[in-house]
C-alpha cells in the first residue's frame, strides 16, 4: 500500500486520480486550494479508509511546507506525489500578448508560474527530501500539458509553466534516481472535466472533439489510469518520461 498526496484534488483530473489510487489500495491525502466542499466530496468517493483532507495555498512556500507536513503526519509517509494543482486556461486567465495590457500580462505570468510551476517544484522538493531522510523510495508524477509543446498563444504563461514542469520532472528524475525515487510526467490534451462541459456542449464543441482523429476528448479517468501506472513499482524504468496522452491530437 502506498501513501499518496494528490494536489488540486477537489474535482477533475485530481479527483479521478485520488479515486483511482484509492481503488489500488493507497491511502490518499486530498489537497484543495480553496474549495473545501468539493474536496470533501472527493474524500467521500474514495475507496477504503485512512484518507485525509488537507487545504492550503501551494504557491506560498510556507503553506506548501505545512501541507506536506500535515499529509505526512496523517498518513505516516508520502511515497507517491501527484502534482496536479494548476491554474488552467479560461476566459479569466486570457493574456494574449497582442490583446491585453501590461498589468494583466504581469498578473497572469506571476500567478501561473507560482501555481503551475513553482508550487510543484516546492512540493516535490519537500516530499523528495522527506523520503531521502527516511531512506525510502517513491514516485512523483507531474500533470503537464500538450500546450508545453504546441504553444498556447492565448495563454502563454500556461504553456511556459507546463514546459517548465516537463523539464523539472526530467531534471528531478536524474537527481532522484539514486535515492530510488522515480519521476515522470503525463502530458494530456483536452480533457472533458466538469468545467469544460459548457464548452463541449457549445459552438466550439465539435471543433474541440475534431482535434483528435478519435473524434472525442480525453477523460479524467484516462489520465488517472496513466498516473496509477506511473506510480507503480513496475513503472520505475519510465522515470524521466513525458507521456503524451492526447488521442493523437498533437504529435511531437
C-alpha positions, -999 to 999 in steps of 0.1 A, spaced: 0 0 0 13 34 -10 6 68 7 -3 95 -18 -6 132 -18 -27 145 -48 -27 183 -52 -57 201 -66 -79 171 -60 -112 189 -55 -125 178 -89 -115 169 -124 -82 151 -130 -72 154 -94 -104 138 -81 -103 110 -107 -66 103 -97 -74 102 -60 -102 78 -66 -81 56 -88 -52 55 -63 -76 46 -35 -90 18 -56 -55 4 -59 -54 4 -21 -35 36 -15 -42 59 14 -47 94 -1 -42 129 11 -67 150 -9 -54 186 -13 -75 216 -21 -67 252 -25 -100 269 -16 -129 246 -25 -132 226 7 -167 214 -1 -157 198 -34 -126 183 -18 -148 167 8 -169 152 -19 -137 137 -34 -129 123 0 -163 107 3 -158 90 -31 -125 73 -21 -123 35 -16 -112 22 17 -103 44 47 -75 62 63 -76 91 39 -71 128 48 -82 162 36 -56 190 36 -60 226 24 -38 255 17 -22 277 -10 6 258 -26 20 289 -42 30 301 -7 62 283 3 53 283 40 18 269 33 33 243 10 56 231 38 27 230 62 6 210 37 33 184 32 39 182 70 2 176 76 -1 150 50 29 131 63 16 134 99 -18 120 88 -5 91 65 29 84 81 48 89 49 42 103 14 57 79 -11 35 90 -41 32 126 -51 9 138 -79 15 174 -88 -19 182 -103 -28 216 -89 -28 243 -116 -44 275 -129 -58 264 -162 -67 284 -193 -101 301 -191 -116 334 -201 -105 348 -167 -68 339 -174 -67 351 -211 -35 371 -217 -26 370 -254 4 393 -260 -13 415 -285 -46 417 -267 -41 426 -230 -25 455 -211 9 452 -193 -7 449 -158 -28 419 -170 2 403 -186 22 406 -154 -6 392 -132 -11 362 -155 26 354 -156 31 358 -118 1 337 -108 5 309 -133 42 304 -127 37 305 -90 9 279 -90 17 257 -121 54 255 -117 70 269 -85 44 252 -63 51 218 -79 89 224 -76 85 232 -39 62 203 -30 85 179 -50 115 192 -30 97 187 3 84 152 -4 116 140 -20 137 152 9 114 136 34 118 103 15 155 107 14 157 113 51 136 82 57 157 61 33 126 53 13 119 52 -24 88 65 -41 74 82 -71 64 117 -83 41 123 -113 35 158 -127 4 166 -147 17 186 -176 0 196 -209 4 193 -247 4 231 -245 40 228 -234 49 216 -269 24 230 -293 22 265 -278 -6 284 -261 -9 318 -279 -39 329 -258 -23 316 -225 15 318 -230 23 317 -193 4 284 -190 23 269 -219 56 281 -205 48 269 -170 39 234 -183 70 233 -204 90 241 -173 71 214 -154 81 188 -180 117 199 -178 116 199 -140 104 164 -140 132 152 -162 158 171 -141 144 155 -109 143 121 -125 181 122 -129 188 137 -95 164 114 -75 171 80 -92 200 72 -69 175 76 -40 150 52 -55 125 79 -64 111 78 -99 97 110 -116 75 111 -147 51 135 -164 17 129 -180 10 154 -208 -27 154 -216 -46 170 -244 -81 184 -240 -98 166 -211 -135 167 -206 -136 178 -169 -166 193 -152 -155 229 -160 -152 221 -197 -187 207 -202 -203 240 -212 -176 245 -239 -180 210 -252 -218 215 -254 -215 248 -271 -205 260 -306 -168 251 -301 -176 215 -290 -173 199 -324 -140 216 -333 -125 206 -300 -135 170 -305 -122 171 -340 -87 179 -327 -83 141 -322 -88 116 -350 -108 96 -325 -134 124 -326 -136 129 -289 -118 144 -259 -100 127 -231 -115 118 -198 -101 124 -163 -102 87 -157 -78 81 -186 -53 105 -171 -58 88 -137 -51 54 -152 -18 67 -166 -9 81 -131 -17 47 -115 7 30 -139 35 56 -135 33 54 -97 35 16 -97 67 -3 -89 66 -17 -124 70 18 -139 103 28 -123 120 24 -156 97 50 -171 113 76 -148 121 107 -169 94 100 -194 68 125 -206 38 105 -216 17 122 -244 -19 114 -236 -38 134 -263 -55 109 -286 -30 118 -314 -43 154 -314 -7 166 -312 24 147 -322 59 158 -311 
